[in-house]
Amino acid sequence: MTIKIPIAKPIVGSSEIREVVRVLKSGFLVSGSKVKEFEKRFAKYLGVKHAVATFNGTTALHAALWDWV
């Protein structure tokens, strides 16, 4: 017998679904205007000049450990 324990139920309304469909139809899943907007807003939220969205956790870790010097 499987018992489901709800930890967090996301709240997804029609506007979120509409935006996801718009992104899917655009063909830009990991780049494009929505990602650029997110990066800009996230950087502003953090109080930094730039923020970079990555494709997945592996690329994020790679970027974090990259020798930028």
Backbone as numpy.savetxt, mean C-alpha at the origin, in Angstrom:
# Nx Ny Nz CAx CAy CAz Cx Cy Cz
-13.53 -30.14 14.20 -14.37 -28.96 14.20 -13.48 -27.71 14.20
-13.76 -26.79 13.29 -13.01 -25.56 13.19 -13.80 -24.42 13.81
-13.14 -23.71 14.71 -13.76 -22.55 15.34 -13.06 -21.31 14.82
-13.82 -20.38 14.27 -13.25 -19.13 13.77 -13.29 -18.09 14.88
-12.15 -17.49 15.13 -12.07 -16.43 16.13 -11.81 -15.12 15.39
-12.80 -14.25 15.33 -12.60 -12.99 14.60 -11.64 -12.07 15.37
-10.58 -11.67 14.70 -9.61 -10.79 15.32 -9.88 -9.34 14.91
-10.06 -9.15 13.63 -10.35 -7.81 13.13 -11.12 -7.96 11.83
-12.26 -7.35 11.78 -13.05 -7.38 10.56 -12.89 -6.03 9.85
-12.33 -6.06 8.63 -12.15 -4.79 7.92 -13.49 -4.17 7.53
-13.52 -2.88 7.54 -14.71 -2.16 7.10 -14.47 -1.73 5.66
-15.17 -2.36 4.74 -15.01 -2.08 3.32 -16.36 -1.66 2.77
-16.41 -0.40 2.38 -17.66 0.13 1.84 -17.62 0.22 0.32
-18.67 0.76 -0.23 -18.78 0.85 -1.69 -17.71 1.76 -2.30
-17.31 2.80 -1.58 -16.29 3.70 -2.14 -14.93 2.99 -2.21
-14.60 2.16 -1.21 -13.35 1.41 -1.26 -13.37 0.40 -2.40
-14.48 -0.28 -2.56 -14.61 -1.25 -3.65 -14.48 -0.56 -5.00
-15.10 0.58 -5.13 -15.04 1.35 -6.38 -13.60 1.74 -6.71
-12.84 2.18 -5.71 -11.44 2.57 -5.94 -10.57 1.38 -6.30
-10.80 0.24 -5.65 -10.03 -0.97 -5.97 -10.31 -1.39 -7.41
-11.56 -1.36 -7.81 -11.92 -1.71 -9.19 -11.26 -0.74 -10.17
-11.25 0.54 -9.84 -10.62 1.55 -10.70 -9.13 1.25 -10.88
-8.45 0.90 -9.80 -7.03 0.57 -9.88 -6.83 -0.70 -10.70
-7.62 -1.73 -10.46 -7.50 -2.97 -11.22 -7.70 -2.73 -12.71
-8.67 -1.92 -13.07 -8.93 -1.63 -14.48 -7.82 -0.80 -15.11
-7.11 -0.01 -14.29 -6.04 0.83 -14.82 -4.84 -0.01 -15.27
-4.66 -1.18 -14.66 -3.51 -2.01 -14.99 -2.26 -1.66 -14.21
-2.34 -0.63 -13.38 -1.20 -0.19 -12.56 -1.42 -0.65 -11.12
-0.99 -1.89 -10.83 -1.23 -2.43 -9.50 -0.16 -2.06 -8.49
1.06 -1.84 -8.94 2.14 -1.51 -8.02 2.81 -0.19 -8.35
2.23 0.55 -9.25 2.73 1.88 -9.59 1.55 2.69 -10.08
1.80 3.89 -10.51 0.71 4.71 -11.03 0.33 5.83 -10.09
-0.72 6.54 -10.45 -1.10 7.76 -9.73 -1.52 7.50 -8.29
-2.19 6.41 -8.03 -2.64 6.11 -6.65 -1.45 5.83 -5.74
-0.44 5.14 -6.27 0.75 4.85 -5.47 1.52 6.14 -5.21
1.66 6.97 -6.24 2.35 8.25 -6.07 1.64 9.12 -5.04
0.31 9.14 -5.08 -0.47 9.90 -4.11 -0.25 9.36 -2.70
-0.24 8.03 -2.56 0.00 7.42 -1.26 1.38 7.78 -0.73
2.41 7.67 -1.59 3.77 7.99 -1.17 3.87 9.44 -0.69
3.25 10.33 -1.43 3.30 11.75 -1.07 2.60 12.01 0.27
1.42 11.43 0.44 0.67 11.65 1.68 1.36 10.98 2.87
1.95 9.81 2.64 2.63 9.10 3.72 3.87 9.86 4.16
4.62 10.39 3.18 5.81 11.18 3.50 5.41 12.41 4.31
4.34 13.06 3.91 3.86 14.24 4.65 3.47 13.85 6.07
2.78 12.74 6.21 2.37 12.25 7.52 3.58 11.99 8.42
4.65 11.42 7.84 5.85 11.13 8.59 6.74 12.34 8.80
6.49 13.41 8.03 7.31 14.60 8.13 8.66 14.44 7.46
8.68 13.68 6.37 9.91 13.47 5.61 9.70 13.93 4.17
10.80 14.05 3.42 10.70 14.50 2.04 10.13 13.44 1.10
10.51 12.17 1.32 10.13 11.12 0.38 9.69 9.86 1.12
8.81 9.11 0.49 8.43 7.78 0.94 8.34 6.92 -0.32
8.71 5.66 -0.21 8.70 4.78 -1.37 7.87 3.54 -1.05
6.84 3.31 -1.84 6.05 2.10 -1.71 6.77 0.98 -2.44
6.70 -0.22 -1.89 7.35 -1.36 -2.52 6.31 -2.41 -2.89
6.72 -3.35 -3.71 5.82 -4.39 -4.22 5.44 -5.40 -3.14
6.40 -5.72 -2.27 6.13 -6.70 -1.22 7.13 -6.52 -0.08
6.99 -7.34 0.93 7.87 -7.25 2.09 9.33 -7.52 1.78
9.58 -8.43 0.84 10.96 -8.75 0.47 11.65 -7.54 -0.14
10.97 -6.87 -1.06 11.59 -5.68 -1.67 11.74 -4.55 -0.65
10.83 -4.47 0.30 10.94 -3.45 1.35 12.17 -3.72 2.21
12.38 -4.98 2.59 13.57 -5.33 3.38 14.84 -5.11 2.59
14.82 -5.44 1.32 15.99 -5.24 0.46 16.34 -3.75 0.41
15.35 -2.93 0.22 15.58 -1.48 0.16 16.09 -0.95 1.50
15.53 -1.47 2.59 15.95 -1.01 3.92 17.40 -1.38 4.21
17.85 -2.51 3.68 19.20 -2.97 3.95 20.21 -2.58 2.87
19.73 -1.91 1.83 20.59 -1.50 0.72 21.67 -0.53 1.22
22.87 -0.70 0.73 23.97 0.18 1.10 23.90 1.42 0.21
23.31 2.48 0.72 23.06 3.70 -0.07 24.30 4.58 -0.16
25.34 4.25 0.55 26.55 5.10 0.56 27.44 4.75 -0.60
